Amino acid sequence: MRLACTTRISAFLLPVVATLLLGFSGCDSSEPRELIPTQRSWDQAFILSAVPMKKVESADGYSFEPMCRSADESPDGLLFNVLLKGTLPRGDKEDRDQSILPGDGWGWSAIDETNVTPEMFNLNIECIEPTRTVWMGCSTEYHLDSSYPEDVSFFRYGQSDEKGRGSTVALAIVIDMSGSMNGFVRPYPPYYEDSLTSVQNALPPGYNATLNATDPNWARLGAVESLINNLNPDDPVIVFTYNEDSLDVVCSPAGDTGRKLNCLSTDRSRILGDQFSTTSPLKALQGDERGRSPLWTVVEDVYSFMKVSPTAQNAGFQHILVIDDGPDTCSPGADLNDCTGPCEKYNTDYATVRALIEQDAFADRIPVHFVQMAARGYKERDAKQVELACLTGGHYTYVNADEIVRSDLKEAMEVTLKRIGYTFRGYWQLAVPLQTFQKGIEAEEGHVHHIAGRGAVLPGEEDLLTSTESKFSFSVGDQDISNLGTVDRSLSIRKECNPPDDNCTPDVVAEGSCFTTTYWCDSDSLTCKSAQEWLDNGSVGGCAMIPAFIRISGDTGAGAVQYDEVDLGDVPTLCCGGLCLPPKRPLPPDEVVHPDDAASAVFFYDTEDWILVDPDDPEAGWVAYASFRNISASVTLEDIKSHLKYEKVSELSWENSDWSCSDQGNCFPAVE
């Protein structure tokens, strides 16, 4: 803990006033004193999140407030939540918070909110796109009416208290341990979560589940350890985990019946082990992923715990940080897939959690921050997490884990968690008027949008904050870490639809699909949801012509292996197991497969099924792998290739044709 009587001064003034401070009458002379220089120098600015904004007029002028949920009104713009990051102050080894807060020393003076003005910030929004689309660039351009925000302010958690530098932070970290994190999901699209038993029964023999894993190398656990070590020594912390089977506390000793209360502490060894340990309660989590995700059950449990914990309530600030890879897949609602119902053990719904939080005044709510990693089966940004972060003054951050090189994911997560941690004592807000999120204008309703752009911090009065222009971006890439160029730092904003109004996309049959899709405005998330109705196996449905290939490798008899590919062209397809599959693979005539002068086959398929050329895009085409063994000189590779063609492809008909399914669910109608 810090000493009882603390005096903070600029490092430049230390030699001059140190003697005077020793006799400073504002402190009891019997108490110990601590001189802490708080002078900081500029590093960078980062926009961590954004929320819809309402401009409110009062007798004192205008204020700008978050507008997190409103089916009737339109926001007036956006509040950009900003970390102004500086260097650590010299002489204060216990203060690891690199944020720049009001009151921090700056040159010969201190940072004052009134000196940080809108003219010091330049902002340009370049892209607003619904996240339901694949972002291959931005198809629209938006330009602000002004290059400068209308207002700049400092956001304090608990607006009635003047808490800040020196106050402790009580932090609860919540880690998703559901099956999708380590690939225990249904092995084929749409890769949905299910119970561990159901997933294991669906995995083919020898199947590598980690191919579909969000975090196969446990980058999130390493990032959590780094965040804990970066907290101030007097900040208490506790770690929770959750999946379909259990909600647990990561803490030793395991047999401590009171550990939920006792483990919120400054004793890091209870989570990270001591310096002599080769393992720790946190590292022991590796491989424990299973089942579905009861996200709202654990948020309700942890929020209620932090409300009553004496340790949490005695701290200056309380925070909850949730790390997950998608929506709740246990509670009733639109996020469940068509094949599973609510979990038996944990199934608290989102409306219950939102009601729990909204019963408190905004200033009394515990901030809940979400870091959502993109899962193989859920790459969209969860609108409910976006909203709950807004309702509590927390941040919502999306990490495109599926696009980041696995070896870089840990660093990307570490940087993300640390930046959020630097805002635990407050952050700066830029109020920006923006009409595009008003109802009926430009941005499409019923979707979470990603917002990308760039900006700069400009020198202010007496070169406050920086003496030269300092640029920042909120787009793909990380401005200060070159090898994280694929990290998506764009922001997430929901534009609401209005239930029960039908202002979502009507029922359609997608070209090349084996399902019809129904859209509606979900009352929980206020976004457009969709449900897919799968067609029966053997149905033509909306299936289109799809390219098919046969890739052949083989020994031509001279000891050299040759590779070749037969392009079958676009072939008609049939619905099977929710996919549009080509017909049975064409076979060469029997005299080629079993020549008279050969002891065994010279041509055979290596796999039983068609395989997707691109596992993420069933419409990219299908490939069959085959091998050729030139045992007879009378058979050549060209002989085989000449027979691997469909005759009169355009006249193939699936009506009344026989078809069968392999063990993995692929169907093969007969070719007439």
C-alpha positions in Angstrom: 0.0 0.0 0.0 1.1 3.6 -0.5 2.2 5.6 2.5 -0.5 7.6 4.4 0.8 11.0 3.6 1.8 11.5 -0.1 3.0 14.7 -1.8 3.3 14.7 -5.6 5.5 17.2 -7.4 7.1 17.7 -10.8 10.5 16.1 -11.2 11.9 19.4 -12.2 11.0 20.9 -8.8 12.2 18.2 -6.6 15.7 19.7 -5.8 14.1 23.1 -5.0 11.2 22.2 -2.8 12.2 18.9 -1.2 13.3 20.7 2.0 10.1 22.8 2.2 7.9 19.8 1.8 9.4 18.1 4.8 7.8 20.7 7.0 4.6 20.9 5.0 1.8 21.7 7.5 -0.9 19.8 5.6 0.3 16.5 6.9 0.6 15.2 10.4 4.4 15.4 11.1 4.2 12.0 12.8 3.2 10.3 9.5 5.8 9.1 7.0 6.0 11.1 3.8 6.6 10.0 0.2 7.7 12.3 -2.6 6.4 10.9 -5.9 7.3 12.8 -9.1 4.3 12.5 -11.5 5.8 14.1 -14.5 5.1 12.1 -17.7 6.1 12.4 -21.3 4.0 11.7 -24.3 3.7 8.2 -25.9 0.7 7.6 -28.1 -3.1 7.8 -28.3 -5.4 4.8 -28.8 -9.1 4.7 -29.5 -10.2 1.6 -27.6 -14.0 1.7 -28.2 -16.9 3.9 -29.1 -20.6 4.2 -28.1 -23.6 6.0 -29.5 -24.0 9.5 -28.0 -26.9 11.8 -26.9 -26.4 15.5 -26.6 -28.3 16.8 -23.6 -29.0 20.4 -23.0 -29.1 21.8 -19.4 -28.9 25.2 -17.6 -25.1 24.8 -17.5 -24.8 24.1 -21.3 -24.5 20.8 -23.0 -23.4 17.4 -21.8 -22.7 14.3 -23.9 -23.9 11.0 -22.6 -23.8 7.4 -23.8 -27.0 6.2 -25.5 -26.7 2.5 -25.2 -30.3 1.3 -25.9 -33.2 3.2 -27.4 -35.8 1.8 -29.8 -37.4 5.2 -30.3 -34.7 7.9 -30.3 -31.7 8.4 -32.6 -28.2 9.1 -31.3 -26.6 12.5 -32.2 -23.2 11.0 -32.8 -20.5 8.9 -31.2 -18.4 9.0 -28.1 -14.9 7.8 -28.8 -13.2 6.3 -25.7 -9.5 7.2 -25.8 -6.4 6.1 -23.9 -3.8 8.8 -23.8 -0.7 6.9 -23.0 2.5 8.3 -21.5 5.6 7.1 -19.9 5.8 5.8 -16.4 6.8 8.5 -13.9 10.3 8.3 -12.5 10.6 7.4 -8.9 7.3 5.6 -8.4 8.0 1.9 -8.9 4.5 0.9 -7.6 2.6 2.9 -10.2 2.5 0.9 -13.5 -0.4 2.7 -15.0 0.8 4.5 -18.2 -2.4 6.4 -18.8 -2.3 10.2 -18.7 -4.8 11.4 -16.1 -5.9 14.9 -14.9 -3.5 16.1 -12.3 -0.5 14.3 -13.7 2.6 16.5 -13.9 3.5 17.9 -17.4 6.5 20.1 -17.7 6.2 22.9 -15.1 2.4 22.4 -14.7 -0.2 19.6 -14.4 -2.7 18.2 -16.8 -6.0 20.0 -16.4 -9.2 18.9 -18.2 -9.9 22.5 -19.3 -6.6 22.6 -21.1 -7.4 19.5 -23.2 -9.6 21.0 -25.9 -11.3 19.6 -29.1 -8.9 21.6 -31.3 -6.1 19.2 -30.1 -7.7 16.2 -31.9 -8.2 15.6 -35.6 -10.5 12.7 -36.5 -11.4 11.2 -39.8 -13.9 8.2 -40.2 -13.1 6.4 -43.4 -15.3 3.2 -43.2 -18.6 2.2 -41.7 -19.6 -1.3 -42.8 -22.0 -3.9 -41.3 -20.0 -6.8 -39.8 -22.2 -9.4 -41.5 -20.2 -8.7 -44.7 -16.7 -9.9 -45.3 -14.5 -6.9 -45.0 -12.3 -6.8 -48.1 -12.0 -3.1 -48.0 -14.7 -0.4 -47.6 -17.4 0.1 -50.1 -18.5 3.4 -48.7 -16.9 6.6 -47.5 -18.1 8.8 -44.7 -16.7 12.2 -43.9 -17.3 14.2 -40.7 -18.9 17.6 -40.9 -15.9 18.8 -38.9 -12.4 17.5 -38.5 -12.5 18.2 -34.8 -14.7 16.7 -32.0 -17.3 19.0 -30.5 -16.2 18.2 -26.9 -13.4 16.5 -25.0 -13.8 15.3 -21.4 -12.4 12.8 -18.9 -14.7 9.9 -18.0 -14.6 9.0 -14.4 -16.0 5.7 -13.1 -18.4 6.7 -10.3 -19.0 10.3 -11.4 -19.7 11.4 -7.8 -16.2 10.6 -6.6 -13.0 12.3 -7.5 -11.0 9.1 -7.6 -7.9 8.8 -9.7 -4.1 8.3 -9.5 -3.2 6.3 -6.3 -6.6 4.6 -6.0 -6.5 0.8 -6.0 -8.3 -1.3 -8.7 -10.2 -4.6 -7.7 -10.3 -6.6 -10.9 -12.2 -9.8 -11.7 -11.0 -11.6 -14.9 -13.4 -14.0 -16.5 -12.0 -16.6 -19.0 -14.0 -18.6 -21.5 -13.2 -22.3 -21.3 -15.9 -23.5 -23.7 -15.1 -26.1 -26.3 -14.7 -23.7 -29.2 -11.6 -22.2 -27.7 -9.7 -25.5 -28.3 -11.6 -26.8 -31.3 -14.2 -29.0 -29.6 -17.0 -28.0 -32.0 -18.9 -29.7 -34.7 -16.1 -30.5 -37.3 -17.9 -29.1 -40.4 -19.7 -25.8 -41.1 -21.3 -24.1 -39.2 -18.8 -25.3 -36.5 -21.3 -24.8 -33.7 -20.6 -25.6 -30.0 -22.2 -28.6 -28.4 -21.6 -30.8 -25.4 -18.3 -32.6 -25.2 -19.9 -36.0 -25.7 -21.8 -34.9 -28.8 -18.7 -33.2 -30.3 -16.5 -36.3 -29.7 -19.1 -38.6 -31.3 -19.2 -36.3 -34.4 -15.4 -36.1 -34.9 -14.1 -38.5 -37.5 -11.2 -40.9 -36.5 -7.9 -39.1 -36.4 -9.5 -35.6 -36.8 -7.4 -32.8 -35.5 -9.8 -30.7 -33.5 -7.4 -27.8 -33.0 -7.8 -26.9 -36.7 -11.1 -25.3 -35.7 -9.8 -23.8 -32.4 -10.0 -20.2 -31.5 -7.0 -20.3 -29.2 -5.2 -23.6 -29.5 -2.0 -22.3 -28.0 -3.7 -20.6 -25.0 -2.7 -17.1 -25.9 -5.4 -15.7 -23.7 -3.9 -17.4 -20.6 -0.5 -15.9 -21.3 -2.1 -12.5 -21.9 -4.0 -12.7 -18.6 -0.7 -13.5 -16.7 0.9 -10.5 -18.4 -2.0 -8.2 -17.4 -1.9 -9.4 -13.7 1.9 -8.8 -13.5 1.3 -5.3 -15.0 -1.2 -4.3 -12.3 0.0 -2.2 -9.3 1.1 -4.4 -6.4 -1.8 -3.2 -4.2 -4.5 -4.0 -6.8 -6.5 -7.1 -5.8 -7.4 -9.5 -8.6 -9.4 -12.7 -9.0 -9.8 -15.1 -12.0 -13.0 -17.0 -12.9 -13.5 -19.6 -15.7 -16.7 -20.9 -17.2 -18.1 -23.6 -19.6 -21.2 -25.8 -19.8 -19.9 -28.0 -17.0 -18.7 -25.5 -14.4 -18.2 -22.0 -13.1 -14.9 -22.0 -11.2 -12.4 -19.8 -9.4 -8.7 -20.1 -10.5 -7.0 -20.1 -7.1 -5.0 -22.3 -4.8 -5.4 -24.1 -2.5 -8.2 -25.9 -4.3 -9.7 -27.1 -1.1 -10.2 -23.6 0.4 -14.0 -23.5 0.9 -13.9 -19.7 1.2 -11.7 -19.1 -1.8 -14.2 -17.1 -3.8 -14.0 -14.4 -1.1 -10.4 -15.0 -0.1 -8.9 -15.2 -3.6 -9.7 -11.6 -4.5 -6.4 -10.5 -3.1 -3.0 -9.0 -3.9 -1.3 -12.4 -3.4 -0.4 -13.2 -7.1 1.0 -16.6 -6.2 -2.6 -18.0 -5.6 -3.2 -17.5 -9.4 0.3 -17.5 -11.0 2.3 -19.7 -8.6 5.5 -18.7 -7.0 8.8 -18.1 -8.6 9.9 -21.6 -8.0 6.8 -23.3 -9.6 6.9 -24.9 -13.0 3.1 -24.7 -13.2 0.3 -22.6 -11.7 -3.5 -22.7 -11.3 -3.7 -20.4 -14.4 -1.5 -22.6 -16.6 -3.3 -25.8 -15.3 -6.3 -24.7 -17.3 -4.7 -25.7 -20.6 -6.8 -28.5 -22.2 -9.8 -28.1 -19.9 -12.0 -26.5 -22.6 -15.3 -28.3 -23.3 -19.0 -27.8 -23.9 -21.0 -24.7 -24.6 -20.7 -21.1 -23.3 -23.0 -19.9 -20.4 -21.7 -16.4 -20.8 -24.6 -14.5 -19.1 -24.7 -17.0 -16.1 -21.0 -16.2 -15.3 -21.4 -12.5 -15.8 -24.4 -12.4 -13.4 -22.4 -14.5 -10.9 -19.3 -12.4 -11.0 -21.1 -9.1 -11.1 -23.1 -10.0 -8.0 -19.9 -11.2 -6.2 -18.1 -8.0 -6.9 -21.1 -6.0 -5.5 -20.8 -7.7 -2.1 -17.1 -8.5 -1.8 -15.6 -6.3 1.0 -12.2 -6.3 -0.8 -13.9 -5.0 -4.0 -15.9 -2.4 -2.3 -12.9 -1.1 -0.3 -11.0 -0.5 -3.5 -11.1 2.8 -5.4 -12.4 1.1 -8.6 -14.0 -2.2 -9.4 -13.8 -3.8 -12.9 -14.8 -7.0 -14.6 -12.9 -8.1 -17.7 -14.4 -11.0 -19.8 -12.4 -12.8 -22.5 -14.6 -15.0 -24.8 -14.9 -16.1 -28.4 -18.6 -15.5 -29.1 -22.1 -15.3 -27.7 -23.8 -17.3 -25.0 -24.7 -20.7 -26.4 -26.4 -22.0 -23.3 -29.3 -19.6 -22.6 -32.6 -19.5 -24.5 -32.6 -17.0 -27.4 -31.6 -16.3 -30.9 -27.9 -17.3 -30.4 -28.7 -21.0 -30.1 -28.3 -23.1 -33.3 -31.1 -25.2 -34.7 -29.7 -28.4 -33.2 -29.3 -27.6 -29.5 -31.6 -26.3 -26.7 -30.7 -24.4 -23.6 -28.1 -26.0 -21.2 -29.5 -27.8 -18.2 -27.1 -26.4 -15.6 -26.4 -22.8 -16.5 -28.8 -20.9 -18.7 -29.3 -17.3 -17.4 -30.5 -15.2 -20.3 -29.2 -11.7 -21.3 -32.4 -9.9 -20.3 -31.9 -11.0 -16.7 -28.3 -9.7 -16.6 -29.2 -6.4 -18.2 -32.1 -5.9 -15.7 -29.6 -6.7 -12.8 -27.3 -4.0 -14.0 -29.9 -1.4 -14.9 -31.3 -1.4 -11.4 -28.3 0.6 -10.4 -27.7 4.2 -11.4 -25.1 4.5 -14.1 -22.4 5.9 -11.8 -22.9 2.9 -9.4 -22.5 0.2 -12.0 -19.4 -2.0 -12.1 -17.7 -1.6 -15.6 -17.8 -4.8 -17.6 -15.2 -5.0 -20.4 -15.4 -7.6 -23.2 -12.6 -8.9 -25.4 -14.2 -11.1 -28.0 -11.9 -13.4 -30.0 -13.3 -14.4 -33.4 -14.2 -18.1 -33.4 -14.3 -20.4 -36.4 -18.0 -20.7 -36.1 -18.8 -17.2 -35.0 -16.9 -14.3 -36.6 -19.5 -11.7 -36.0 -19.3 -9.2 -33.2 -21.8 -10.0 -30.4 -24.3 -7.1 -30.1 -25.2 -8.0 -26.5 -21.6 -7.7 -25.4 -21.3 -4.4 -27.2 -24.4 -3.1 -25.4 -23.5 -4.3 -21.9 -20.1 -2.7 -22.1 -21.8 0.5 -23.1 -24.3 0.2 -20.2 -21.5 -0.1 -17.6 -19.0 2.3 -19.0 -16.7 -0.5 -20.1 -15.0 -1.3 -23.4 -15.9 -3.8 -26.1 -12.9 -4.9 -28.1 -12.9 -7.4 -31.0 -9.8 -9.5 -31.8 -9.9 -11.2 -35.2 -8.1 -14.3 -33.9 -8.9 -16.4 -36.9 -6.8 -14.0 -39.2 -3.8 -13.5 -36.9 -0.8 -15.7 -37.2 -0.9 -18.2 -34.3 2.5 -17.2 -33.1 1.5 -13.5 -32.9 -1.9 -14.0 -31.2 -0.4 -13.9 -27.6 1.2 -10.6 -28.3 -2.0 -9.2 -29.8 -4.0 -10.3 -26.8 -1.3 -8.9 -24.3 -1.4 -5.5 -26.0 -5.2 -5.5 -26.0 -5.6 -6.4 -22.3 -2.9 -3.9 -21.2 -4.4 -1.0 -23.0 -7.8 -1.7 -21.4 -6.0 -2.0 -18.1 -4.5 1.4 -18.5 -8.1 2.9 -18.5 -9.2 1.3 -15.2 -8.8 4.7 -13.5 -10.7 6.6 -16.2 -10.3 7.5 -19.9 -10.8 10.5 -22.2 -13.8 10.9 -24.4 -14.2 12.7 -27.8 -17.8 13.7 -28.6 -18.3 13.6 -32.3 -21.5 14.6 -34.1 -22.4 12.1 -36.7 -25.7 11.7 -38.5 -25.0 8.4 -40.1 -26.3 6.5 -37.0 -29.6 8.3 -36.8 -32.5 6.1 -37.8 -33.3 6.0 -41.5 -30.0 7.6 -42.5 -27.1 5.8 -44.3 -25.8 3.0 -42.0 -28.0 0.0 -42.2 -30.2 -0.7 -39.2 -30.1 -4.0 -37.3 -26.4 -4.6 -37.5 -23.2 -4.1 -35.5 -20.9 -2.0 -37.7 -17.2 -1.8 -37.7 -15.8 1.7 -37.9 -12.4 2.4 -39.2 -10.5 5.6 -39.5 -7.5 7.6 -38.4 -6.6 10.8 -36.5 -4.0 12.8 -34.8 -3.2 14.5 -31.5 -2.1 18.1 -32.1 0.1 20.4 -29.9 -2.1 22.4 -27.6 -1.3 25.3 -25.3 2.3 25.0 -24.2 2.7 21.9 -26.3 0.1 20.0 -24.3 0.0 17.0 -24.8 2.6 16.7 -27.5 5.0 19.1 -29.2 4.5 17.5 -32.6 1.6 15.9 -34.4 1.0 12.3 -33.1 -1.0 10.1 -35.4 -3.2 7.2 -34.5 -5.6 4.8 -36.3 -8.5 2.5 -35.5 -8.3 0.2 -38.5 -6.5 -3.0 -39.5 -3.0 -3.0 -38.1 -1.3 -1.9 -34.9 0.6 1.4 -35.2 3.4 0.6 -32.8 3.9 -3.2 -33.3 4.9 -3.9 -36.9 4.4 -7.7 -36.8 0.7 -7.3 -35.8 -0.3 -5.7 -39.1 -3.3 -8.0 -39.4 -4.9 -7.1 -36.1 -8.3 -5.5 -36.5 -8.5 -2.4 -34.3 -11.7 -1.1 -35.9 -14.5 -0.1 -33.5 -17.9 -1.8 -33.0 -21.1 0.2 -33.0 -24.7 -1.2 -33.0 -27.4 0.5 -35.0 -30.6 -0.8 -33.7 -33.6 -2.3 -35.5 -37.1 -1.8 -34.0 -38.9 -5.0 -32.9 -41.5 -6.0 -33.7 -41.3 -4.0 -36.9 -40.1 -6.0 -39.8 -37.2 -3.9 -41.0 -34.7 -6.7 -41.6 -33.9 -8.5 -44.8 -36.9 -10.7 -45.9 -36.8 -14.4 -46.5 -34.4 -15.4 -49.3 -32.9 -18.5 -50.8 -29.2 -17.9 -51.3 -27.8 -19.0 -54.7 -25.8 -22.2 -54.2 -27.2 -22.9 -50.7 -29.0 -25.9 -49.2 -31.2 -23.8 -46.9 -33.6 -20.9 -46.7 -32.8 -18.0 -44.4 -35.4 -16.1 -42.3 -34.5 -12.7 -40.8 -36.1 -10.9 -37.9 -35.3 -8.1 -35.4 -34.3 -9.8 -32.1 -35.8 -8.0 -29.1 -32.8 -8.9 -26.9 -30.0 -7.6 -29.1 -32.0 -5.1 -31.2 -30.2 -6.5 -34.2 -31.3 -8.6 -37.2 -31.0 -12.3 -36.5 -31.3 -15.1 -39.0 -32.3 -18.8 -38.9 -31.5 -21.3 -41.5 -33.9 -24.1 -42.5 -32.0 -27.0 -44.0 -33.4 -28.7 -47.0 -33.7 -32.5 -47.1 -30.9 -34.6 -48.4 -31.3 -35.2 -52.0 -33.1 -31.9 -52.7 -31.9 -29.7 -55.5 -33.0 -26.6 -53.6 -30.9 -23.5 -54.3 -27.8 -25.5 -55.3 -25.9 -24.0 -58.2 -23.3 -25.3 -60.5 -20.0 -25.6 -58.6 -16.4 -26.2 -59.9 -15.0 -29.7 -59.3 -11.5 -31.0 -59.7 -9.6 -34.3 -59.4 -6.0 -34.1 -58.4 -3.9 -37.0 -59.3 -0.4 -38.0 -58.2 1.3 -41.2 -59.3 4.3 -43.2 -60.3 4.6 -43.3 -64.1 6.9 -46.4 -64.0 10.1 -44.5 -64.3 10.4 -43.9 -60.6 9.3 -40.3 -60.8 6.1 -39.0 -59.2 3.9 -36.8 -61.4 1.1 -34.5 -60.4 -1.8 -33.4 -62.5 -5.3 -32.0 -62.2 -8.5 -32.7 -64.1 -10.9 -29.8 -64.2 -14.4 -31.2 -64.4 -15.8 -27.8 -65.0 -19.0 -26.5 -63.2 -21.1 -29.5 -62.3 -24.6 -29.6 -60.9 -24.8 -30.2 -57.1 -27.3 -31.7 -54.6 -28.1 -30.8 -51.0 -26.6 -33.2 -48.5 -26.0 -32.5 -44.8 -26.5 -28.8 -45.4 -24.0 -28.6 -48.2 -24.2 -28.5 -52.0 -22.1 -31.5 -53.0 -21.1 -32.7 -56.5 -22.3 -36.1 -57.7 -20.4 -39.3 -57.4 -16.8 -39.0 -58.7 -16.4 -40.2 -62.2 -14.6 -43.5 -62.6 -12.5 -44.6 -65.6 -13.6 -47.8 -67.4 -12.8 -51.2 -65.8 -10.0 -51.9 -68.4 -8.1 -48.9 -67.1 -8.7 -49.6 -63.4 -8.0 -53.3 -63.8 -5.9 -53.9 -67.0 -5.5 -57.6 -68.1 -1.8 -57.6 -67.6 -1.7 -56.0 -64.2 -1.8 -57.7 -60.8 -3.5 -54.8 -59.0 -5.3 -51.5 -59.7 -3.4 -48.8 -61.4 -5.9 -46.0 -60.4 -7.7 -45.4 -57.1 -9.2 -42.5 -55.1 -7.3 -41.7 -51.9 -10.3 -40.4 -50.0 -13.9 -41.4 -49.7 -15.3 -38.0 -49.9 -15.2 -34.8 -51.8 -13.1 -32.2 -50.0 -13.6 -28.4 -50.0 -10.9 -26.5 -51.9 -11.4 -23.7 -49.4 -12.7 -24.9 -46.0 -14.3 -21.5 -45.3 -16.2 -21.3 -48.6 -18.3 -24.3 -49.8 -19.0 -22.5 -53.1 -15.3 -22.3 -54.0 -15.3 -25.8 -55.4 -14.7 -29.4 -54.4 -11.7 -31.6 -55.0 -11.2 -35.4 -55.1 -7.7 -36.8 -54.5 -6.6 -39.9 -56.5 -3.4 -41.9 -57.1 -2.0 -43.6 -60.2 0.3 -46.6 -60.2 1.7 -47.4 -63.7 2.1 -51.2 -63.3 1.2 -51.8 -66.9 2.9 -50.0 -69.8 -0.4 -50.1 -71.7 -2.0 -47.6 -69.3 -0.8 -44.0 -69.1 -1.8 -41.0 -67.0 -3.4 -39.5 -70.1 -5.5 -42.6 -70.6 -7.0 -42.0 -67.1 -7.5 -38.3 -67.5 -9.4 -38.8 -70.8 -12.0 -40.8 -69.0 -12.5 -38.5 -65.9 -15.2 -36.5 -67.6 -18.9 -36.1 -67.1 -20.8 -36.8 -70.3 -23.5 -34.2 -71.1 -23.1 -32.5 -67.7 -25.9 -30.0 -68.4 -28.3 -32.9 -68.9 -27.6 -34.6 -65.6 -30.8 -35.0 -63.5 -31.2 -35.9 -59.9 -34.9 -36.7 -60.1 -35.5 -40.3 -58.8 -31.8 -41.0 -58.8 -30.2 -43.3 -56.2 -27.9 -41.6 -53.7 -26.1 -42.6 -50.6 -24.2 -41.0 -47.7 -20.7 -41.8 -46.4 -19.9 -42.1 -42.7 -18.9 -38.4 -42.6 -22.3 -37.3 -44.0 -21.4 -36.6 -47.6 -24.0 -37.7 -50.1 -23.3 -39.1 -53.6 -26.2 -39.3 -56.1 -25.6 -41.8 -58.9 -24.6 -40.5 -62.3 -26.9 -41.9 -65.0 
